[in-house]
């Protein structure tokens, strides 16, 4: 059973992240300011990590070590992989259904691979360049197919832009945190301390968005989804994802992350009446294939 735990953790994350796109989209369509949603989520997620560390006595360490251990990487991951990703992901939900957002965010392995080329000076192979080309063909098909899908208007390209930024920033999270997670492979407490640090930084940075928000939740159901997203998608999902990231290969994580497309689509079809276009389906398959192929190369 122990050998299957990382896989189970990853699948739990996939299920939870399959909820947050439709939930965020629903809140946006019902007048809740998306800036309030993501900033509040960060504080709730921070509280989840704080309670976990408090219960497990994870703060019973040298305070200087807790605050300054890997501080440069922590700040980079917090600002790029969490603050920037959280903002552009949620803003994209204002313009596009969550299924589009999750499909395009699966370009992340492509950008992780590109970062390894840039930072480690690895010369790409022809097959890897082909995977890059296929992923962009996938985006092109999604753009062509937008006209046959409901809920899309002239704001489609703005949403597409934010989706691509979401993929880039999530790639930044994976790229910069991968080494840390491997170091914490047999130390779950360190993983939670890492999450607490990046979340507290992100929550403080994003607090002004709560203050200037113009559309607060006004019904119990709206408040329920904001709180649910904070506890489960920002808190528990990140715990499970990072536990899995410490044990599973890049290839397996890339494949499992793609399942968020399926869970997001199912939720949107059932609860929001979403009808995917042929271009979205074909383009999504090409992007998933590219992410899978690059994931294999990252593993190798």
Secondary structure, 3 states (H helix, E strand, C coil): CHHHHHHHHHHHHHHHHHHHHHHHHHHHHCCCCHHHHHHHHHHHHHHHHHHHHHHCCCCCCCHHHHHHCCHHHHHHHHHHHHHHHHHHHHHHHHHCCHHHHHHHHCCHHHHHHHHHHHHHCCCCCHHHHHHHHHHHHHHHHHHHHHHHCCCCCCCHHHHHHHHHHHHHHHHHHHHHHHHHHHHCCCCHHHHHHHHHHHHHHHHHHHHHHHHHCCCCCCCHHHHHHHHHHHHHHHHHHHHHHHHHHCCCCHHHHHHHHHHHHHHHHHHHHHHCCCCCCHHHHHHHHHHHHHHHHHHHHHHC
